[in-house]
């Protein structure tokens, strides 16, 4: 974990993590005694603020959007701890200046939750990912006994990456189980925001909630990536920023992964229009080129715009279609997983095609155990690549796939929000059908309840929305036993509107014409970014005859536009 890839286009281009690492921008949420969550103004730039609140905390959650650097943050924490306990701490290379605080943890265990599906106990996860990778037979048993003693006796830090990719197969635990006897264990758990909106995650299990909102120095990350990708000083950061401004690509700089991809695209002199779907297509195209795929074009055209501009996908569409089908099955079947066996993959890919995908870097493989006979575990190069390919399969499929999407789970639409956004960039009609399928019943009721709370709080002069966040402040007057439900409804309201805005923007940038994205509720809150406000206004005009609620905290509509909405939606307002 002490190296990271600086390019997804060239396998093996890894460098020490501090070559490209930039400190994350972390926000702290205070969990009040009545259960309300309030964003703090405190700057999180010390390990002390993460692990302590008067006393040492037991369970810390770190939420963040896809590609904002959650996994990299944990990986860097591993390096910081190793350096601290080995007395090699260099303040210039540590995430925070108080790296010595990490020495208070005698042992440090890191778990990738995507790789331990089916396991419930942390000790079994550590055994599977560490001990089984190093020992066999009697030594394996002895080391497991030692692990049990360590967890019960010593102060341990356990980091768990990707709660959104893990479920308890018996549906009893919402987070991996740490026995009460492990009194000195502290855990840090990363997840996507929708997971924290689940009703089963009670406020009582959250000792501290942090959110990664990006990185503190976007410019430094860009410089680091450019230096890592070239020899000499042929290309400069100034030239890259000119490229970004001319093409209005500033939105790519909010995500470390997207920033890395756009730098790679610029270095390879590939022309792009800026949609997420196009970036993913270019990524796949360049990966296939690297694997010596045959160049070709779509002779009879292609219904999906971003595919038509690729050069190597067409000749490999049989493989791409199989990959997309597997991504869809692994994402939406009852056995959802981000890691899978060769036997599972071979249901969709031949052995020859599997090797080709590994050579290209679309798929990666690694052994879970020193027992090679157990075979490797496979995954897509990144979770968002799996989500994009799943969306591609939905867009291209001639089958009816709606039965895979069951609306009874209230957070289901938020859980697959990235796939929904991609689908709007690929095929709007299918995306609309899917969204209409998911946004029904209890989900709409939760949105309605969230709106009621929003209006109530606003009338009481309480600002409930926080810019660039996914959870909102709740009011102390609410009954304590309702607090978890109310907070979740407010979070769902914000997450859903942000997803709809992102989907609409992706559809427009991708060149979709008949968007017709159905939306009933519109909240132009004072913290909405100007670009998002403009998109929401366009959505309102599209849906002006079917509006359920319209909240205006800022002057973005003409009086005539407001009157038009009120007149045409008088049956539904």
SEMARNU-821688 format. One record per residue (C-alpha): y, z, x; residue number from 1. Coordinates in pm, 1 decimal. Each point is the difference from the previous one (the first is absolute). Example, Ala and Ser with C-alpha at 12.3 -4.5 7.8 and 13.67 -1.06 7.14 Angstrom:
# SEMARNU-821688
KELUM         v         w         u  num
KELUM    -450.0     780.0    1230.0    1
KELUM     344.0     -66.0     137.0    2
This chain:
# SEMARNU-821688
KELUM         v         w         u  num
KELUM       0.0       0.0       0.0    1
KELUM     231.9     -11.5     302.8    2
KELUM      64.2    -373.7     -33.6    3
KELUM     120.9    -220.8    -285.1    4
KELUM       3.4    -374.6     -55.2    5
KELUM     344.8    -154.7      37.5    6
KELUM    -113.0    -323.8    -163.6    7
KELUM    -246.3     -82.6    -275.3    8
KELUM     -12.6    -356.8     130.3    9
KELUM    -143.8      67.3     343.3   10
KELUM    -305.5     221.7      22.7   11
KELUM       2.0     230.5     299.4   12
KELUM     379.0      17.3      33.2   13
KELUM      -1.0     380.8     -10.3   14
KELUM     241.8     225.8     181.2   15
KELUM      47.8     377.8      21.0   16
KELUM     139.0     122.5    -329.3   17
KELUM     326.0     123.9     151.2   18
KELUM      84.8    -362.2      99.5   19
KELUM      66.8     -88.1    -362.3   20
KELUM      20.7     335.3    -179.3   21
KELUM     327.7      97.9    -166.8   22
KELUM      39.4     337.1    -170.8   23
KELUM     -49.7     -10.3    -377.5   24
KELUM     271.7      84.7    -248.9   25
KELUM    -143.1     303.6    -180.3   26
KELUM     129.7     162.0    -318.2   27
KELUM     -96.9     347.1    -118.3   28
KELUM     -66.7      98.2    -360.5   29
KELUM      26.3     364.9     -94.9   30
KELUM    -258.9     115.9    -252.5   31
KELUM     176.1     266.2    -207.9   32
KELUM    -173.3     300.6    -156.3   33
KELUM      24.4    -159.4    -344.3   34
KELUM    -172.8    -312.5     131.5   35
KELUM     301.9    -228.6      29.9   36
KELUM      38.6    -231.8     299.6   37
KELUM     339.7     -39.6     162.4   38
KELUM      87.0    -221.8     291.9   39
KELUM     150.5     203.9     281.8   40
KELUM     289.3    -108.1     218.8   41
KELUM    -174.1     150.6     303.4   42
KELUM     -68.6    -250.5     276.9   43
KELUM    -368.0      13.6     101.3   44
KELUM      19.2     -43.4     374.9   45
KELUM    -213.5     292.0     115.3   46
KELUM    -369.8      81.6     -21.7   47
KELUM     109.3     345.5    -108.8   48
KELUM     138.4    -141.6    -327.7   49
KELUM    -332.2    -171.0     -70.4   50
KELUM    -237.3     290.4      58.4   51
KELUM     202.3     309.1     -82.7   52
KELUM     188.6     151.5    -289.4   53
KELUM      36.0     369.2      91.9   54
KELUM    -373.1      -5.4      71.5   55
KELUM    -237.1    -275.4     110.0   56
KELUM     -79.5    -241.7    -283.3   57
KELUM    -352.9     -94.8    -103.2   58
KELUM      31.0    -346.5    -155.7   59
KELUM     275.4    -254.3      70.9   60
KELUM      20.2    -334.0    -184.1   61
KELUM     180.9    -302.3     145.0   62
KELUM      56.8    -280.0    -250.9   63
KELUM     138.9    -346.7      62.7   64
KELUM     -10.6    -362.1    -111.8   65
KELUM    -242.6    -249.1     153.1   66
KELUM      89.4     -96.0     357.0   67
KELUM     266.0     266.6      66.3   68
KELUM    -191.1     158.8     288.4   69
KELUM    -206.8     286.8    -142.8   70
KELUM    -306.0     -74.3     215.5   71
KELUM     212.1     -55.9     310.9   72
KELUM     173.1     334.0     -59.1   73
KELUM    -334.6     182.3       1.4   74
KELUM    -122.4    -197.9     301.7   75
KELUM     311.7      99.8     194.9   76
KELUM     -50.4     362.6    -105.6   77
KELUM    -346.1     -17.9     160.6   78
KELUM     154.9    -116.7     327.9   79
KELUM     273.7     264.5     -16.2   80
KELUM    -260.3     274.2     -48.0   81
KELUM    -216.8    -130.0     286.6   82
KELUM     298.3      -6.6     233.4   83
KELUM     117.8     344.1    -110.2   84
KELUM    -331.1     175.9      56.6   85
KELUM     -55.1    -180.6     331.6   86
KELUM     352.3      95.6     117.4   87
KELUM      99.5    -366.8      33.2   88
KELUM     277.2      19.7    -258.3   89
KELUM     287.3    -239.7      62.2   90
KELUM     287.7      58.1    -241.1   91
KELUM      97.6    -367.4      24.4   92
KELUM    -336.8    -107.4    -140.9   93
KELUM     -59.6     265.2    -267.6   94
KELUM      71.4     -51.7    -368.0   95
KELUM     195.9     325.5     -18.0   96
KELUM     156.5     210.1     275.5   97
KELUM    -198.7     316.0     -84.6   98
KELUM    -337.6    -150.4      97.6   99
KELUM     -97.3     337.9     147.5  100
KELUM     -49.4     132.3    -353.0  101
KELUM    -311.6    -218.1     -17.8  102
KELUM    -164.8     216.6     265.9  103
KELUM     -44.7     264.5    -270.3  104
KELUM    -287.5    -214.4    -129.1  105
KELUM    -303.1      52.8     221.5  106
KELUM    -185.4    -298.3    -145.5  107
KELUM     112.0    -322.8    -163.9  108
KELUM    -219.9    -219.7    -221.1  109
KELUM     101.3    -338.7    -142.8  110
KELUM    -175.3    -153.3    -302.5  111
KELUM      38.4    -352.0    -138.1  112
KELUM     -72.9      59.8    -368.6  113
KELUM     -68.4    -367.6     -64.2  114
KELUM    -304.6      33.1     227.9  115
KELUM    -157.5     305.1    -165.8  116
KELUM     -38.7    -113.0    -358.9  117
KELUM    -270.9     209.0    -164.8  118
KELUM      62.0     311.7     207.8  119
KELUM     180.1     300.4    -149.5  120
KELUM      16.5     266.8     269.4  121
KELUM     229.7     -24.6     301.3  122
KELUM    -269.1     133.7     231.3  123
KELUM    -237.1    -281.5    -103.1  124
KELUM     278.8    -252.2      55.0  125
KELUM      64.5     129.8     352.5  126
KELUM    -370.9     -12.3      72.9  127
KELUM     -24.6    -360.4    -119.2  128
KELUM     304.9    -126.8     187.6  129
KELUM     -18.9     201.1     322.5  130
KELUM    -331.9     173.4      67.7  131
KELUM    -223.2    -282.5    -127.3  132
KELUM     196.8    -241.2     218.2  133
KELUM     -71.5     202.9     314.4  134
KELUM    -336.6     173.9     -33.9  135
KELUM    -352.7     -48.0    -128.9  136
KELUM    -298.1     223.1     -73.8  137
KELUM       8.9     363.6     113.0  138
KELUM     342.9     -37.6     162.7  139
KELUM     140.5    -121.9    -329.1  140
KELUM    -133.4     309.2    -179.4  141
KELUM     135.2     232.1     268.7  142
KELUM     346.8    -155.2     -11.1  143
KELUM       8.6      26.8    -380.0  144
KELUM     -76.8     372.2      24.7  145
KELUM     281.4      34.1     252.9  146
KELUM     234.5    -186.7    -236.9  147
KELUM     -77.5     248.4    -277.8  148
KELUM      86.4     289.1     230.0  149
KELUM     325.3    -163.8     111.5  150
KELUM     120.7     -64.4    -355.6  151
KELUM     -73.6     358.2    -103.8  152
KELUM     140.4     166.6     313.1  153
KELUM     278.7    -208.0     156.9  154
KELUM     335.3    -138.6    -105.4  155
KELUM     -61.9    -367.6     -84.8  156
KELUM     216.5    -291.0    -109.1  157
KELUM    -181.9    -254.3    -217.5  158
KELUM     183.3    -326.9     -72.5  159
KELUM    -136.2    -218.5    -279.6  160
KELUM     129.4    -354.8     -35.8  161
KELUM      -7.8    -187.1    -333.3  162
KELUM     -70.2     232.4    -292.9  163
KELUM      58.2    -294.5    -233.5  164
KELUM    -308.4    -167.9     151.5  165
KELUM    -228.2     302.3     -62.2  166
KELUM    -161.4     143.2    -311.4  167
KELUM    -247.2     278.5     -60.7  168
KELUM    -311.6    -173.3    -132.0  169
KELUM     -70.4     304.9    -219.5  170
KELUM     360.3       0.7    -124.4  171
KELUM      43.1     372.5      67.8  172
KELUM     248.6       8.5     289.1  173
KELUM     335.5    -175.6      14.1  174
KELUM      25.1      46.6     378.8  175
KELUM    -277.5      42.1     260.6  176
KELUM    -142.8     351.2      -9.9  177
KELUM      71.3     259.7     268.0  178
KELUM    -196.3     324.0     -61.4  179
KELUM     197.5     323.1     -39.6  180
KELUM    -177.7     134.9     309.6  181
KELUM     194.7    -249.2     213.0  182
KELUM     307.0     221.4     -24.0  183
KELUM     180.4    -143.4     302.6  184
KELUM     -28.2    -368.2     -93.0  185
KELUM     321.8    -191.3     -70.5  186
KELUM     -24.0    -351.2    -147.4  187
KELUM     242.6    -292.4     -11.6  188
KELUM     -93.7    -265.0    -256.9  189
KELUM     165.0    -344.0     -32.8  190
KELUM      -5.1    -200.4    -321.3  191
KELUM     181.4    -259.1    -204.2  192
KELUM     251.7     135.7    -256.1  193
KELUM    -202.1     -90.5    -310.0  194
KELUM    -269.8     244.7     104.6  195
KELUM     247.7     289.3      -7.8  196
KELUM      83.2     -96.0    -359.6  197
KELUM    -360.7      64.5    -107.9  198
KELUM     -23.2     279.9    -252.6  199
KELUM    -288.9     164.1     192.0  200
KELUM     216.9      71.0     304.9  201
KELUM     158.4     325.5    -111.8  202
KELUM     310.6     139.4     163.0  203
KELUM    -204.8     303.1      99.6  204
KELUM    -201.0    -204.7     255.2  205
KELUM     314.6    -131.3     172.8  206
KELUM     136.4     237.1     262.6  207
KELUM     240.8    -261.3     131.7  208
KELUM      84.3    -353.8    -110.9  209
KELUM     159.9    -247.1     239.9  210
KELUM      80.3    -366.7     -46.4  211
KELUM      19.0    -269.1     266.8  212
KELUM     285.2    -231.4     -95.6  213
KELUM     -23.9    -228.1     301.3  214
KELUM     108.0      50.3     358.8  215
KELUM     309.5     154.2     153.5  216
KELUM      86.5    -293.1     226.5  217
KELUM     -93.1    -347.6    -123.6  218
KELUM     184.9    -166.7     286.2  219
KELUM    -200.4     186.7     263.5  220
KELUM    -330.5     -98.8    -162.3  221
KELUM     100.7    -365.7       1.9  222
KELUM      95.7      16.7     367.1  223
KELUM    -329.6     169.4      84.7  224
KELUM    -203.7    -267.6    -180.9  225
KELUM     191.4    -288.9     159.2  226
KELUM     -49.3     147.5     348.2  227
KELUM    -372.1      48.7     -69.4  228
KELUM     -51.7    -358.7    -116.2  229
KELUM     156.0    -185.1     293.2  230
KELUM      22.9      -7.8     375.3  231
KELUM     352.1      -1.6     134.0  232
KELUM     309.6       4.9    -221.5  233
KELUM     -16.2    -342.5    -164.8  234
KELUM      59.4     125.7    -355.9  235
KELUM     249.0     272.5     -87.5  236
KELUM      59.8     245.2    -282.4  237
KELUM     340.0    -161.7     -68.2  238
KELUM    -166.5    -338.4     -59.7  239
KELUM    -251.9     161.5    -233.2  240
KELUM     269.5     173.0    -207.2  241
KELUM     189.3    -329.9     -32.3  242
KELUM    -321.7    -149.6    -137.5  243
KELUM     -40.0     292.9    -243.1  244
KELUM     359.1     -15.6    -131.4  245
KELUM      -0.3    -377.6     -41.7  246
KELUM    -315.6      13.7    -211.8  247
KELUM      81.6     324.1    -187.1  248
KELUM    -312.3     174.7     133.0  249
KELUM     152.3     347.3      34.0  250
KELUM    -247.9     136.9    -255.8  251
KELUM    -283.0     -57.4     251.2  252
KELUM     154.6     251.2     238.1  253
KELUM     -69.0     293.5    -232.4  254
KELUM    -373.0      -6.6      74.7  255
KELUM    -142.0      29.7     354.5  256
KELUM    -291.7    -233.4     -77.2  257
KELUM     214.5    -263.7    -173.6  258
KELUM     251.3      27.5     281.6  259
KELUM    -276.1     -59.1     251.3  260
KELUM    -124.1    -301.6    -196.8  261
KELUM     343.1    -158.4     -33.4  262
KELUM      59.5      42.1     376.1  263
KELUM    -337.7    -165.2      62.5  264
KELUM      90.5    -285.3    -236.1  265
KELUM     335.5     -43.9     177.1  266
KELUM    -166.2       2.3     343.2  267
KELUM    -247.6    -266.6    -115.6  268
KELUM     293.1    -207.5    -140.3  269
KELUM    -157.6     -22.2    -344.3  270
KELUM     238.9     -84.0    -286.2  271
KELUM     -14.2     238.1    -299.1  272
KELUM     190.4      55.7    -325.7  273
KELUM     -59.5     374.7      -8.0  274
KELUM    -252.9      81.4    -273.1  275
KELUM    -274.1     256.1      64.5  276
KELUM    -261.6    -249.7    -115.7  277
KELUM     125.2    -259.6     245.3  278
KELUM      -3.1     250.2     286.5  279
KELUM    -362.1      86.9     -79.8  280
KELUM     -94.6    -369.6     -19.8  281
KELUM     163.5     -65.9     337.1  282
KELUM    -179.4     300.4     146.9  283
KELUM    -337.0    -129.6    -124.9  284
KELUM      84.3    -353.8     113.9  285
KELUM      85.8     109.5     354.9  286
KELUM    -307.3     222.9      19.8  287
KELUM    -221.3    -293.9    -100.0  288
KELUM     177.6    -222.0     253.8  289
KELUM     -76.2     257.5     268.6  290
KELUM    -368.3     -24.1     -93.6  291
KELUM      12.2    -378.1      61.1  292
KELUM      -0.4    -101.1    -364.4  293
KELUM      47.4    -368.2     -86.3  294
KELUM     347.3    -112.4    -106.5  295
KELUM      39.9    -165.9    -338.3  296
KELUM     225.6     -35.7    -304.4  297
KELUM     -42.3       8.9    -377.9  298
KELUM     -29.3    -371.1     -85.8  299
KELUM      36.0      46.0    -375.0  300
KELUM     252.7     281.0      22.3  301
KELUM     -53.6     368.7     -61.1  302
KELUM      97.1     201.8    -306.1  303
KELUM      90.3     300.3     215.0  304
KELUM     315.8     -73.4     197.3  305
KELUM     -59.5     230.5     297.3  306
KELUM    -344.7    -155.5      61.0  307
KELUM     136.6    -355.2      -1.7  308
KELUM     209.1      72.9     310.6  309
KELUM    -291.3     117.4     213.0  310
KELUM    -176.6    -220.6     256.3  311
KELUM    -340.3     160.2      56.6  312
KELUM     -93.4     168.0    -329.6  313
KELUM     -92.8    -320.1    -185.0  314
KELUM    -288.6     -91.3     231.9  315
KELUM    -126.7     358.7     -22.1  316
KELUM      50.4      54.8    -374.6  317
KELUM    -369.7      67.2     -52.4  318
KELUM      27.8     296.5     236.2  319
KELUM     339.6     106.7    -139.5  320
KELUM    -132.2     -11.7    -358.3  321
KELUM    -301.6     210.3      99.7  322
KELUM     226.8     249.1     176.3  323
KELUM     228.8      16.5    -302.8  324
KELUM    -297.3      59.8    -230.3  325
KELUM    -128.2     279.9     221.7  326
KELUM     349.8     153.2      19.6  327
KELUM      19.9      -6.7    -378.8  328
KELUM    -343.5     156.8     -44.8  329
KELUM      65.4     271.7     258.8  330
KELUM     338.1      74.2    -159.7  331
KELUM     -81.6      -2.6    -371.0  332
KELUM    -370.8      66.0     -45.0  333
KELUM    -128.1     347.4     -83.7  334
KELUM     -86.2      42.7     370.7  335
KELUM     355.6     -54.0     124.5  336
KELUM      15.1      19.2     377.6  337
KELUM     206.1     -96.9     303.8  338
KELUM    -303.3      14.8     229.7  339
KELUM    -337.3    -165.8     -63.0  340
KELUM    -332.0     -80.1     161.0  341
KELUM    -125.0    -337.5     120.4  342
KELUM    -249.1      -1.1    -285.8  343
KELUM     283.4      35.9    -250.9  344
KELUM     204.5    -274.6     166.4  345
KELUM    -295.5    -237.8      20.2  346
KELUM       0.6     -19.1    -380.9  347
KELUM     309.3    -218.2      41.4  348
KELUM      -1.3    -131.7     359.8  349
KELUM    -269.9    -171.6     203.5  350
KELUM     -74.0     142.9     343.4  351
KELUM     175.6    -295.6     161.8  352
KELUM     311.3      44.1    -215.3  353
KELUM       1.0     374.4      62.8  354
KELUM       5.0     -60.6     375.9  355
KELUM     281.9    -250.9     -44.1  356
KELUM     208.4     257.9    -192.8  357
KELUM     -61.4     257.7     272.0  358
KELUM     102.6    -248.6     267.4  359
KELUM     315.8     -84.2    -194.9  360
KELUM      86.8     367.0     -45.3  361
KELUM      14.6      -9.7    -381.1  362
KELUM    -287.5     248.8       3.1  363
KELUM     -64.5     275.9     250.0  364
KELUM    -323.9     184.0      78.5  365
KELUM     -86.3     327.5     166.5  366
KELUM    -302.4     221.1      29.7  367
KELUM       7.2     333.5    -182.6  368
KELUM    -275.0     153.5     208.9  369
KELUM    -155.6     -19.8     345.0  370
KELUM    -310.4    -106.7    -189.1  371
KELUM      62.4    -375.0      20.3  372
KELUM    -287.2     -62.6    -241.4  373
KELUM     223.6     126.7    -282.2  374
KELUM     218.4    -307.3      46.4  375
KELUM     379.2     -35.2      11.7  376
KELUM     251.4      71.3    -273.3  377
KELUM     233.8    -282.1    -101.0  378
KELUM     352.5      -6.3    -141.8  379
KELUM     290.8    -240.1     -39.8  380
KELUM     257.4       0.2     279.0  381
KELUM     233.9     193.6    -230.1  382
KELUM     -22.5     137.3    -353.5  383
KELUM     282.1    -228.6    -116.6  384
KELUM    -196.7    -305.6     119.3  385
KELUM    -287.4     110.9    -224.7  386
KELUM     245.8      46.3    -288.3  387
KELUM     152.7    -344.6      55.7  388
KELUM    -340.1    -170.7      12.1  389
KELUM    -103.1     185.4    -317.5  390
KELUM     314.7    -135.6    -170.3  391
KELUM     -82.2    -348.8     131.8  392
KELUM    -346.2      20.5    -157.7  393
KELUM     150.8     104.1    -335.2  394
KELUM     251.5    -287.2      15.7  395
KELUM    -261.4    -261.4      95.8  396
KELUM    -289.4     118.3    -213.4  397
KELUM    -108.3    -204.7    -298.5  398
KELUM    -187.4     302.1    -134.4  399
KELUM     136.8     262.0    -236.5  400
KELUM      54.2     302.5     221.4  401
KELUM     183.1     223.8    -247.2  402
KELUM    -309.0     212.8     -64.8  403
KELUM      29.3     137.9     352.4  404
KELUM     331.0     163.4     -87.7  405
KELUM     -39.1     296.3    -229.1  406
KELUM     325.9     146.9    -136.2  407
KELUM    -133.9     347.5     -76.2  408
KELUM      97.6     132.4     344.9  409
KELUM     370.2      82.1     -25.1  410
KELUM      81.7     -76.2     364.9  411
KELUM    -214.5    -312.7      19.4  412
KELUM     294.7    -240.8      -4.3  413
KELUM     177.0     201.3     270.8  414
KELUM    -316.2      18.2     208.4  415
KELUM     -20.9    -379.7      14.0  416
KELUM     377.8     -58.0      10.7  417
KELUM     -12.5    -190.2     331.2  418
KELUM    -259.1    -241.0    -138.1  419
KELUM     212.5     -45.8    -314.8  420
KELUM     304.7     -82.3     214.6  421
KELUM    -199.5    -258.1     198.6  422
KELUM    -137.3    -151.1    -320.4  423
KELUM     351.6     -61.1    -131.1  424
KELUM      69.9    -199.3     315.1  425
KELUM    -318.3    -204.2     -51.8  426
KELUM     -38.1     -55.1    -375.5  427
KELUM     239.6     156.4    -250.9  428
KELUM    -195.9     -81.6    -315.1  429
KELUM    -308.4     182.3     126.2  430
KELUM     214.7     288.1     128.2  431
KELUM     165.2      40.8    -341.5  432
KELUM    -339.6       5.5    -172.2  433
KELUM    -121.6     267.2     240.6  434
KELUM     311.3     216.1     -35.0  435
KELUM      -7.8     -20.4    -380.3  436
KELUM    -363.1     112.5      16.5  437
KELUM      79.9     306.8     210.0  438
KELUM     329.0     118.3    -150.3  439
KELUM    -126.1     132.9    -332.5  440
KELUM     -78.7     326.5    -176.3  441
KELUM      35.1     314.2     207.9  442
KELUM     184.4    -178.4     279.7  443
KELUM     278.6    -107.5    -239.3  444
KELUM       4.4     352.3    -143.2  445
KELUM      53.7     142.4     347.1  446
KELUM     283.7    -247.0      61.6  447
KELUM     154.2     102.8    -331.5  448
KELUM     -32.0     369.0      85.7  449
KELUM     156.1     -64.3     340.5  450
KELUM     293.7    -176.0    -169.4  451
KELUM      49.5     292.6    -235.4  452
KELUM      13.2     238.9     294.5  453
KELUM     235.6    -233.0     185.8  454
KELUM     245.0      -9.6    -291.4  455
KELUM     -25.1     376.5     -52.2  456
KELUM      69.4      69.2     365.4  457
KELUM     283.8    -250.4      11.4  458
KELUM     164.1     161.7    -300.7  459
KELUM     -19.8     330.9     185.1  460
KELUM     173.3    -165.6     298.4  461
KELUM    -309.1      20.2     215.9  462
KELUM     -60.8    -303.9     223.4  463
KELUM    -373.8     -49.2     -11.1  464
KELUM     -31.8    -314.8     206.8  465
KELUM       9.8       1.5     377.6  466
KELUM      69.2    -321.0     185.8  467
KELUM    -304.3    -164.0     160.9  468
KELUM    -236.7     270.5    -127.2  469
KELUM    -284.2       8.2    -246.7  470
KELUM      14.2     350.8    -138.7  471
KELUM     290.1     162.2    -186.2  472
KELUM     154.9     338.2     -43.2  473
KELUM    -113.7     182.4    -314.5  474
KELUM     196.9     255.8    -193.1  475
KELUM     -74.5     372.9      32.2  476
KELUM      24.1      52.5    -375.8  477
KELUM    -322.8    -193.3     -65.2  478
KELUM    -302.3     213.6     -82.2  479
KELUM    -209.1      77.9     304.8  480
KELUM    -325.5    -128.9    -149.4  481
KELUM     166.2    -333.7     -74.1  482
KELUM     152.7     -42.1     344.3  483
KELUM    -278.6    -197.9     166.5  484
KELUM     -19.0    -242.0    -294.5  485
KELUM     377.6     -47.4     -19.5  486
KELUM      39.5     -55.5     372.7  487
KELUM    -279.5    -257.6      -5.9  488
KELUM     155.2    -189.1    -292.2  489
KELUM     332.7     -18.1     179.2  490
KELUM    -172.1    -127.9     315.1  491
KELUM    -191.7    -262.8    -200.9  492
KELUM     327.0    -117.8    -159.4  493
KELUM     163.6     -62.7     339.0  494
KELUM    -309.4    -146.5     166.7  495
KELUM     -56.1    -243.4    -285.1  496
KELUM     358.6    -128.4      -3.1  497
KELUM      -4.9     -44.8     379.1  498
KELUM    -327.5    -194.9     -26.8  499
KELUM     143.2    -225.9    -272.3  500
KELUM     312.6     -71.4     205.7  501
KELUM    -209.2     -77.1     311.5  502
KELUM    -229.6    -228.2    -203.0  503
KELUM     296.6    -187.1    -147.7  504
KELUM     161.6     -46.9     343.6  505
KELUM    -329.1    -121.3     149.2  506
KELUM     -42.6    -253.1    -283.5  507
KELUM     352.5    -137.2      52.0  508
KELUM     -25.5     -24.7     380.0  509
KELUM    -341.6    -165.6     -34.5  510
KELUM     151.4    -275.7    -215.9  511
KELUM    -162.4      99.2    -328.8  512
KELUM     185.9    -151.4    -295.7  513
KELUM    -154.7     137.1    -321.2  514
KELUM      14.6     368.3      91.5  515
KELUM      36.5     159.5    -346.7  516
KELUM     -73.8     350.9     128.0  517
KELUM     -16.1     224.7    -305.0  518
KELUM     201.5     319.0      34.4  519
KELUM     120.1     236.4    -272.2  520
KELUM     177.6     283.7     181.5  521
KELUM     301.4     -35.0     229.3  522
KELUM     168.3     278.3     197.4  523
KELUM     299.6    -111.6     205.9  524
KELUM      32.9     329.5     181.6  525
KELUM     276.3      68.5     248.9  526
KELUM    -237.3       5.1     296.3  527
KELUM    -146.3    -347.4     -63.7  528
KELUM      59.1    -241.4     288.3  529
KELUM     237.9    -286.5     -83.5  530
KELUM    -270.8    -262.3      56.2  531
KELUM    -242.7     188.0    -226.9  532
KELUM     273.4      44.3    -260.3  533
KELUM      60.8    -375.9      -6.2  534
KELUM    -371.7     -65.4     -43.0  535
KELUM     -24.3     255.6    -279.9  536
KELUM     294.6    -163.9    -174.5  537
KELUM    -178.2    -337.8       9.1  538
KELUM    -309.0     165.5    -145.2  539
KELUM     210.6     152.8    -276.4  540
KELUM     144.9    -340.7     -93.0  541
KELUM    -353.6    -145.5     -13.0  542
KELUM    -116.3     282.7    -228.2  543
KELUM     318.0      59.5    -199.9  544
KELUM    -176.8     -47.6    -334.3  545
KELUM    -270.9     261.1      68.6  546
KELUM     179.5     294.3     165.9  547
KELUM    -120.2     352.5     -74.9  548
KELUM     247.1     197.6     211.2  549
KELUM     313.2     -80.3     200.2  550
KELUM     156.2     263.3     226.2  551
KELUM     324.7     -84.3     178.9  552
KELUM     129.2     236.4     267.0  553
KELUM     197.0    -274.3     170.9  554
KELUM     220.5    -284.5    -117.3  555
KELUM    -229.7    -300.0      49.2  556
KELUM      13.8    -166.4    -342.9  557
KELUM     280.4    -171.2    -187.9  558
KELUM      79.1     138.6    -344.1  559
KELUM    -117.6    -328.6    -152.8  560
KELUM    -335.5      35.1     178.3  561
KELUM     -48.8     354.4    -128.9  562
KELUM      85.5    -107.8    -354.0  563
KELUM    -239.7    -294.7      26.9  564
KELUM    -285.5     231.0     101.0  565
KELUM      81.4     244.6    -282.3  566
KELUM      13.3    -280.4    -254.8  567
KELUM    -314.9    -185.4     107.3  568
KELUM    -206.1     316.2      60.2  569
KELUM     113.4     203.7    -301.7  570
KELUM    -359.5      -5.0    -126.8  571
KELUM    -137.9     156.6     318.7  572
KELUM     275.8     212.1     156.5  573
